[in-house]
Amino acid sequence: MSLLVIQPSTKCDGSCLICPWREKFGCEGVMLPPLALDILAENLNGFRFDECVIICPNPFFHPKIDAILDKTQELCERIDMFVPISGLKNVARSGQLKKISNIIHALVILVDSQKAMTSSVQTIKNLLSFGFDNIEAYIPLGLSFDFAEILSLIGICRRLGLRITVGPRFYEKAPTEEFLKKLAKRENTEVGLHYGVKYMYHALKIFFDDYPVTLLTSPSSESCKALYVNPYGNISKCPHSKPSIGYRHLSTEHLRKMLFSPCPLSQNTIQLTPKVKVSFVTQDGVEIPSDIMELLELISQLKSFRAACKALGVSSSTYWERIKELEDKLGVSILITVRGGRKKGITILTGFARNVLEEYRKVREKVLLSLHT
């Protein structure tokens, strides 16, 4: 996966406790020159990133955020915009909701404390009531994390129906093993397998009473094609790497070297994360792949095909076609959609699909046990 990380500004209100950028740049209000993205695009020669992250401090403080978003849309397939929860009201007042909702994949709220989250609940409800439903909560997992507070934050986000990610501050490592040990002692919590990469980190799903939460673990060094653009217009692999090239001196050769250089976070210490995919094959050679199995598990818990696809971050139309194609090959139905009712319809698994899912869970449990013994 290729990733472009853009920090448009250093200006912030100073109230976001988890911000790693203030310590480096201060709050003097440096603004990224939009020309830097124009020159970056010229030297990429048509290359498009799979994903872009517009990262804090609050990007809405940049007076030309519209121009930055427009150019970023040309450079990337998908855009996630991070905002501190302390600046969420600025988003609601900015009058740009309609514009950004048509451009970004998700508005990601950096939730740094229970107090800040509680005071922002009404603002989030207002955003949701306006039809702005692509909101995700990002809960940082620092070295001295408060487990009880993280569980409390997850509970608040669940009640709001938000997608939830728990992970490190950007370009840092998180104490994932300690967090998972604490989770193992908690009832009604199920840990899944690593399913892919999100924001340059390996990702796995955790189910809190059947509610899916993404946990980001170790940095993904495999094929790490990433670039970082700081507010001064300097471009590098990431803040930890050298060299950093000013946009006026950028060349295609510089970008090629940066994109294909190794991940600085993974240097000196080699971290290996098991990545196991469980799929099934019938006697006739028809495969039920691992991503379909994970989708079926989410549908069994959420009772909604669309919600399950949204939790996985995949296209519902694409996966609906894949399900129908698989049903044709198998000669049996996998999903049943029931229309009407209080929730305007639900999607459930057929008996065949439930049996396959049960077998999938047994195999997954055996794999997890073998990894931790």
Buried (B, 14 or more C-beta within 10 A) or exposed (E): BBBBBBBBBBBBEEEBEBBBBBEEBEBEBBBBBBEBBEBBBEBBEEBEBEBBBBBBBBBBBBEBBBBBBBBBBEBBEBBBBBBBBBBBBBBBEEEBBEBBBEBBBBBBBBBBBBEBBEBBEEBBEEBBEEEBBBBBBBBBBBEEBEBEBBBBBBBBBBEBEBBBBBBBBBBBBBBBEEBBEBBEEEEEBBBBBBBBBBBBBBBBBBBBEEBBBBBBBBBBBEEBBBBBBBBBBBBBBBBEBEEBBEBEEBEEEBBBEBBEBEBBBBEEEEEEBEBBEBEBEEEEEEEBBBBBBBBBBBBBBBBBBBBBBBBBBBEBEEBBEBBEEBBEBBEEBBBEEEEEEEEEBBBBBBEEBBEBBEEBBEBBEEBBEEEEE
